[in-house]
């Protein structure tokens, strides 16, 4: 479902291109937040959520067309794991 959401979003099925560009552009001085999404490294849109017993984070690297989504039903810092995975992917010079 999250992959379908990202795909529909970036393909203009949910909002137009102009709105998408604004959404994925920094909206605060520190450059880490767009409209409704966090911007990892200032450019990779992501969002997250949690409730007791569940944690979730997802991001879409537009340049690599790579979606990383982590769901957890244990007490674990999914943001930390997500950041480590993205760091590995960004440092990887080969195409994945």
Phi and psi in radians as a Rosetta constraint file:
Dihedral C 1 N 2 CA 2 C 2 CIRCULARHARMONIC -1.191 0.35
Dihedral N 2 CA 2 C 2 N 3 CIRCULARHARMONIC -0.704 0.35
Dihedral C 2 N 3 CA 3 C 3 CIRCULARHARMONIC -1.062 0.35
Dihedral N 3 CA 3 C 3 N 4 CIRCULARHARMONIC -0.737 0.35
Dihedral C 3 N 4 CA 4 C 4 CIRCULARHARMONIC -1.094 0.35
Dihedral N 4 CA 4 C 4 N 5 CIRCULARHARMONIC -0.685 0.35
Dihedral C 4 N 5 CA 5 C 5 CIRCULARHARMONIC -1.087 0.35
Dihedral N 5 CA 5 C 5 N 6 CIRCULARHARMONIC -0.924 0.35
Dihedral C 5 N 6 CA 6 C 6 CIRCULARHARMONIC -1.001 0.35
Dihedral N 6 CA 6 C 6 N 7 CIRCULARHARMONIC -0.798 0.35
Dihedral C 6 N 7 CA 7 C 7 CIRCULARHARMONIC -1.072 0.35
Dihedral N 7 CA 7 C 7 N 8 CIRCULARHARMONIC -0.809 0.35
Dihedral C 7 N 8 CA 8 C 8 CIRCULARHARMONIC -1.110 0.35
Dihedral N 8 CA 8 C 8 N 9 CIRCULARHARMONIC -0.695 0.35
Dihedral C 8 N 9 CA 9 C 9 CIRCULARHARMONIC -1.099 0.35
Dihedral N 9 CA 9 C 9 N 10 CIRCULARHARMONIC -0.922 0.35
Dihedral C 9 N 10 CA 10 C 10 CIRCULARHARMONIC -1.311 0.35
Dihedral N 10 CA 10 C 10 N 11 CIRCULARHARMONIC -0.313 0.35
Dihedral C 10 N 11 CA 11 C 11 CIRCULARHARMONIC -1.587 0.35
Dihedral N 11 CA 11 C 11 N 12 CIRCULARHARMONIC 0.136 0.35
Dihedral C 11 N 12 CA 12 C 12 CIRCULARHARMONIC 1.369 0.35
Dihedral N 12 CA 12 C 12 N 13 CIRCULARHARMONIC 0.280 0.35
Dihedral C 12 N 13 CA 13 C 13 CIRCULARHARMONIC -1.429 0.35
Dihedral N 13 CA 13 C 13 N 14 CIRCULARHARMONIC -0.328 0.35
Dihedral C 13 N 14 CA 14 C 14 CIRCULARHARMONIC -1.906 0.35
Dihedral N 14 CA 14 C 14 N 15 CIRCULARHARMONIC -0.700 0.35
Dihedral C 14 N 15 CA 15 C 15 CIRCULARHARMONIC -2.462 0.35
Dihedral N 15 CA 15 C 15 N 16 CIRCULARHARMONIC 2.818 0.35
Dihedral C 15 N 16 CA 16 C 16 CIRCULARHARMONIC -1.355 0.35
Dihedral N 16 CA 16 C 16 N 17 CIRCULARHARMONIC 2.936 0.35
Dihedral C 16 N 17 CA 17 C 17 CIRCULARHARMONIC -1.042 0.35
Dihedral N 17 CA 17 C 17 N 18 CIRCULARHARMONIC -0.719 0.35
Dihedral C 17 N 18 CA 18 C 18 CIRCULARHARMONIC -1.072 0.35
Dihedral N 18 CA 18 C 18 N 19 CIRCULARHARMONIC -0.775 0.35
Dihedral C 18 N 19 CA 19 C 19 CIRCULARHARMONIC -1.149 0.35
Dihedral N 19 CA 19 C 19 N 20 CIRCULARHARMONIC -0.667 0.35
Dihedral C 19 N 20 CA 20 C 20 CIRCULARHARMONIC -1.109 0.35
Dihedral N 20 CA 20 C 20 N 21 CIRCULARHARMONIC -0.745 0.35
Dihedral C 20 N 21 CA 21 C 21 CIRCULARHARMONIC -1.080 0.35
Dihedral N 21 CA 21 C 21 N 22 CIRCULARHARMONIC -0.714 0.35
Dihedral C 21 N 22 CA 22 C 22 CIRCULARHARMONIC -1.148 0.35
Dihedral N 22 CA 22 C 22 N 23 CIRCULARHARMONIC -0.744 0.35
Dihedral C 22 N 23 CA 23 C 23 CIRCULARHARMONIC -1.026 0.35
Dihedral N 23 CA 23 C 23 N 24 CIRCULARHARMONIC -0.701 0.35
Dihedral C 23 N 24 CA 24 C 24 CIRCULARHARMONIC -1.628 0.35
Dihedral N 24 CA 24 C 24 N 25 CIRCULARHARMONIC 0.196 0.35
Dihedral C 24 N 25 CA 25 C 25 CIRCULARHARMONIC -1.856 0.35
Dihedral N 25 CA 25 C 25 N 26 CIRCULARHARMONIC 2.519 0.35
Dihedral C 25 N 26 CA 26 C 26 CIRCULARHARMONIC -0.996 0.35
Dihedral N 26 CA 26 C 26 N 27 CIRCULARHARMONIC 2.337 0.35
Dihedral C 26 N 27 CA 27 C 27 CIRCULARHARMONIC -2.011 0.35
Dihedral N 27 CA 27 C 27 N 28 CIRCULARHARMONIC 0.002 0.35
Dihedral C 27 N 28 CA 28 C 28 CIRCULARHARMONIC -2.269 0.35
Dihedral N 28 CA 28 C 28 N 29 CIRCULARHARMONIC 2.794 0.35
Dihedral C 28 N 29 CA 29 C 29 CIRCULARHARMONIC -0.997 0.35
Dihedral N 29 CA 29 C 29 N 30 CIRCULARHARMONIC -0.608 0.35
Dihedral C 29 N 30 CA 30 C 30 CIRCULARHARMONIC -1.305 0.35
Dihedral N 30 CA 30 C 30 N 31 CIRCULARHARMONIC -0.271 0.35
Dihedral C 30 N 31 CA 31 C 31 CIRCULARHARMONIC 1.364 0.35
Dihedral N 31 CA 31 C 31 N 32 CIRCULARHARMONIC 0.275 0.35
Dihedral C 31 N 32 CA 32 C 32 CIRCULARHARMONIC -1.920 0.35
Dihedral N 32 CA 32 C 32 N 33 CIRCULARHARMONIC 0.159 0.35
Dihedral C 32 N 33 CA 33 C 33 CIRCULARHARMONIC -2.487 0.35
Dihedral N 33 CA 33 C 33 N 34 CIRCULARHARMONIC 2.241 0.35
Dihedral C 33 N 34 CA 34 C 34 CIRCULARHARMONIC -1.729 0.35
Dihedral N 34 CA 34 C 34 N 35 CIRCULARHARMONIC -2.643 0.35
Dihedral C 34 N 35 CA 35 C 35 CIRCULARHARMONIC -1.568 0.35
Dihedral N 35 CA 35 C 35 N 36 CIRCULARHARMONIC 1.738 0.35
Dihedral C 35 N 36 CA 36 C 36 CIRCULARHARMONIC 1.482 0.35
Dihedral N 36 CA 36 C 36 N 37 CIRCULARHARMONIC -0.002 0.35
Dihedral C 36 N 37 CA 37 C 37 CIRCULARHARMONIC -2.378 0.35
Dihedral N 37 CA 37 C 37 N 38 CIRCULARHARMONIC 2.586 0.35
Dihedral C 37 N 38 CA 38 C 38 CIRCULARHARMONIC -1.428 0.35
Dihedral N 38 CA 38 C 38 N 39 CIRCULARHARMONIC 2.676 0.35
Dihedral C 38 N 39 CA 39 C 39 CIRCULARHARMONIC -2.051 0.35
Dihedral N 39 CA 39 C 39 N 40 CIRCULARHARMONIC 1.780 0.35
Dihedral C 39 N 40 CA 40 C 40 CIRCULARHARMONIC -1.224 0.35
Dihedral N 40 CA 40 C 40 N 41 CIRCULARHARMONIC 2.346 0.35
Dihedral C 40 N 41 CA 41 C 41 CIRCULARHARMONIC 0.945 0.35
Dihedral N 41 CA 41 C 41 N 42 CIRCULARHARMONIC 0.449 0.35
Dihedral C 41 N 42 CA 42 C 42 CIRCULARHARMONIC 1.299 0.35
Dihedral N 42 CA 42 C 42 N 43 CIRCULARHARMONIC 0.053 0.35
Dihedral C 42 N 43 CA 43 C 43 CIRCULARHARMONIC -2.550 0.35
Dihedral N 43 CA 43 C 43 N 44 CIRCULARHARMONIC -0.328 0.35
Dihedral C 43 N 44 CA 44 C 44 CIRCULARHARMONIC -1.690 0.35
Dihedral N 44 CA 44 C 44 N 45 CIRCULARHARMONIC 1.931 0.35
Dihedral C 44 N 45 CA 45 C 45 CIRCULARHARMONIC -1.187 0.35
Dihedral N 45 CA 45 C 45 N 46 CIRCULARHARMONIC 2.442 0.35
Dihedral C 45 N 46 CA 46 C 46 CIRCULARHARMONIC -2.629 0.35
Dihedral N 46 CA 46 C 46 N 47 CIRCULARHARMONIC 2.778 0.35
Dihedral C 46 N 47 CA 47 C 47 CIRCULARHARMONIC -2.568 0.35
Dihedral N 47 CA 47 C 47 N 48 CIRCULARHARMONIC 2.807 0.35
Dihedral C 47 N 48 CA 48 C 48 CIRCULARHARMONIC -2.608 0.35
Dihedral N 48 CA 48 C 48 N 49 CIRCULARHARMONIC 2.907 0.35
Dihedral C 48 N 49 CA 49 C 49 CIRCULARHARMONIC -2.881 0.35
Dihedral N 49 CA 49 C 49 N 50 CIRCULARHARMONIC 2.875 0.35
Dihedral C 49 N 50 CA 50 C 50 CIRCULARHARMONIC -2.779 0.35
Dihedral N 50 CA 50 C 50 N 51 CIRCULARHARMONIC 2.740 0.35
Dihedral C 50 N 51 CA 51 C 51 CIRCULARHARMONIC -2.506 0.35
Dihedral N 51 CA 51 C 51 N 52 CIRCULARHARMONIC 2.901 0.35
Dihedral C 51 N 52 CA 52 C 52 CIRCULARHARMONIC -0.933 0.35
Dihedral N 52 CA 52 C 52 N 53 CIRCULARHARMONIC 2.127 0.35
Dihedral C 52 N 53 CA 53 C 53 CIRCULARHARMONIC 1.603 0.35
Dihedral N 53 CA 53 C 53 N 54 CIRCULARHARMONIC -0.034 0.35
Dihedral C 53 N 54 CA 54 C 54 CIRCULARHARMONIC -2.583 0.35
Dihedral N 54 CA 54 C 54 N 55 CIRCULARHARMONIC 2.436 0.35
Dihedral C 54 N 55 CA 55 C 55 CIRCULARHARMONIC -2.305 0.35
Dihedral N 55 CA 55 C 55 N 56 CIRCULARHARMONIC 2.594 0.35
Dihedral C 55 N 56 CA 56 C 56 CIRCULARHARMONIC -2.618 0.35
Dihedral N 56 CA 56 C 56 N 57 CIRCULARHARMONIC 2.446 0.35
Dihedral C 56 N 57 CA 57 C 57 CIRCULARHARMONIC -2.640 0.35
Dihedral N 57 CA 57 C 57 N 58 CIRCULARHARMONIC 2.523 0.35
Dihedral C 57 N 58 CA 58 C 58 CIRCULARHARMONIC -2.549 0.35
Dihedral N 58 CA 58 C 58 N 59 CIRCULARHARMONIC 2.625 0.35
Dihedral C 58 N 59 CA 59 C 59 CIRCULARHARMONIC -2.562 0.35
Dihedral N 59 CA 59 C 59 N 60 CIRCULARHARMONIC 2.814 0.35
Dihedral C 59 N 60 CA 60 C 60 CIRCULARHARMONIC -2.344 0.35
Dihedral N 60 CA 60 C 60 N 61 CIRCULARHARMONIC 1.904 0.35
Dihedral C 60 N 61 CA 61 C 61 CIRCULARHARMONIC -1.403 0.35
Dihedral N 61 CA 61 C 61 N 62 CIRCULARHARMONIC 1.823 0.35
Dihedral C 61 N 62 CA 62 C 62 CIRCULARHARMONIC -1.135 0.35
Dihedral N 62 CA 62 C 62 N 63 CIRCULARHARMONIC -0.613 0.35
Dihedral C 62 N 63 CA 63 C 63 CIRCULARHARMONIC -1.136 0.35
Dihedral N 63 CA 63 C 63 N 64 CIRCULARHARMONIC -0.729 0.35
Dihedral C 63 N 64 CA 64 C 64 CIRCULARHARMONIC -1.653 0.35
Dihedral N 64 CA 64 C 64 N 65 CIRCULARHARMONIC -0.092 0.35
Dihedral C 64 N 65 CA 65 C 65 CIRCULARHARMONIC 0.889 0.35
Dihedral N 65 CA 65 C 65 N 66 CIRCULARHARMONIC 0.891 0.35
Dihedral C 65 N 66 CA 66 C 66 CIRCULARHARMONIC -2.138 0.35
Dihedral N 66 CA 66 C 66 N 67 CIRCULARHARMONIC 2.143 0.35
Dihedral C 66 N 67 CA 67 C 67 CIRCULARHARMONIC -1.779 0.35
Dihedral N 67 CA 67 C 67 N 68 CIRCULARHARMONIC 2.267 0.35
Dihedral C 67 N 68 CA 68 C 68 CIRCULARHARMONIC -2.074 0.35
Dihedral N 68 CA 68 C 68 N 69 CIRCULARHARMONIC 2.108 0.35
Dihedral C 68 N 69 CA 69 C 69 CIRCULARHARMONIC -2.291 0.35
Dihedral N 69 CA 69 C 69 N 70 CIRCULARHARMONIC 2.296 0.35
Dihedral C 69 N 70 CA 70 C 70 CIRCULARHARMONIC -2.231 0.35
Dihedral N 70 CA 70 C 70 N 71 CIRCULARHARMONIC 2.241 0.35
Dihedral C 70 N 71 CA 71 C 71 CIRCULARHARMONIC -2.070 0.35
Dihedral N 71 CA 71 C 71 N 72 CIRCULARHARMONIC 2.452 0.35
Dihedral C 71 N 72 CA 72 C 72 CIRCULARHARMONIC -2.470 0.35
Dihedral N 72 CA 72 C 72 N 73 CIRCULARHARMONIC 2.430 0.35
Dihedral C 72 N 73 CA 73 C 73 CIRCULARHARMONIC -1.991 0.35
Dihedral N 73 CA 73 C 73 N 74 CIRCULARHARMONIC 0.361 0.35
Dihedral C 73 N 74 CA 74 C 74 CIRCULARHARMONIC -2.162 0.35
Dihedral N 74 CA 74 C 74 N 75 CIRCULARHARMONIC 2.871 0.35
Dihedral C 74 N 75 CA 75 C 75 CIRCULARHARMONIC -1.342 0.35
Dihedral N 75 CA 75 C 75 N 76 CIRCULARHARMONIC 1.521 0.35
Dihedral C 75 N 76 CA 76 C 76 CIRCULARHARMONIC -2.458 0.35
Dihedral N 76 CA 76 C 76 N 77 CIRCULARHARMONIC 2.531 0.35
Dihedral C 76 N 77 CA 77 C 77 CIRCULARHARMONIC -1.353 0.35
Dihedral N 77 CA 77 C 77 N 78 CIRCULARHARMONIC 1.576 0.35
Dihedral C 77 N 78 CA 78 C 78 CIRCULARHARMONIC -1.137 0.35
Dihedral N 78 CA 78 C 78 N 79 CIRCULARHARMONIC -0.500 0.35
Dihedral C 78 N 79 CA 79 C 79 CIRCULARHARMONIC -1.126 0.35
Dihedral N 79 CA 79 C 79 N 80 CIRCULARHARMONIC -0.732 0.35
Dihedral C 79 N 80 CA 80 C 80 CIRCULARHARMONIC -1.082 0.35
Dihedral N 80 CA 80 C 80 N 81 CIRCULARHARMONIC -0.836 0.35
Dihedral C 80 N 81 CA 81 C 81 CIRCULARHARMONIC -1.074 0.35
Dihedral N 81 CA 81 C 81 N 82 CIRCULARHARMONIC -0.762 0.35
Dihedral C 81 N 82 CA 82 C 82 CIRCULARHARMONIC -1.055 0.35
Dihedral N 82 CA 82 C 82 N 83 CIRCULARHARMONIC -0.780 0.35
Dihedral C 82 N 83 CA 83 C 83 CIRCULARHARMONIC -1.108 0.35
Dihedral N 83 CA 83 C 83 N 84 CIRCULARHARMONIC -0.683 0.35
Dihedral C 83 N 84 CA 84 C 84 CIRCULARHARMONIC -1.125 0.35
Dihedral N 84 CA 84 C 84 N 85 CIRCULARHARMONIC -0.755 0.35
Dihedral C 84 N 85 CA 85 C 85 CIRCULARHARMONIC -1.086 0.35
Dihedral N 85 CA 85 C 85 N 86 CIRCULARHARMONIC -0.808 0.35
Dihedral C 85 N 86 CA 86 C 86 CIRCULARHARMONIC -1.119 0.35
Dihedral N 86 CA 86 C 86 N 87 CIRCULARHARMONIC -0.651 0.35
Dihedral C 86 N 87 CA 87 C 87 CIRCULARHARMONIC -1.081 0.35
Dihedral N 87 CA 87 C 87 N 88 CIRCULARHARMONIC -0.767 0.35
Dihedral C 87 N 88 CA 88 C 88 CIRCULARHARMONIC -1.098 0.35
Dihedral N 88 CA 88 C 88 N 89 CIRCULARHARMONIC -0.730 0.35
Dihedral C 88 N 89 CA 89 C 89 CIRCULARHARMONIC -1.184 0.35
Dihedral N 89 CA 89 C 89 N 90 CIRCULARHARMONIC -0.683 0.35
Dihedral C 89 N 90 CA 90 C 90 CIRCULARHARMONIC -1.183 0.35
Dihedral N 90 CA 90 C 90 N 91 CIRCULARHARMONIC -0.663 0.35
Dihedral C 90 N 91 CA 91 C 91 CIRCULARHARMONIC -1.360 0.35
Dihedral N 91 CA 91 C 91 N 92 CIRCULARHARMONIC -0.253 0.35
Dihedral C 91 N 92 CA 92 C 92 CIRCULARHARMONIC -1.311 0.35
Dihedral N 92 CA 92 C 92 N 93 CIRCULARHARMONIC 2.079 0.35
Dihedral C 92 N 93 CA 93 C 93 CIRCULARHARMONIC -1.408 0.35
Dihedral N 93 CA 93 C 93 N 94 CIRCULARHARMONIC -0.314 0.35
Dihedral C 93 N 94 CA 94 C 94 CIRCULARHARMONIC -1.479 0.35
Dihedral N 94 CA 94 C 94 N 95 CIRCULARHARMONIC 2.855 0.35
Dihedral C 94 N 95 CA 95 C 95 CIRCULARHARMONIC -1.399 0.35
Dihedral N 95 CA 95 C 95 N 96 CIRCULARHARMONIC 2.388 0.35
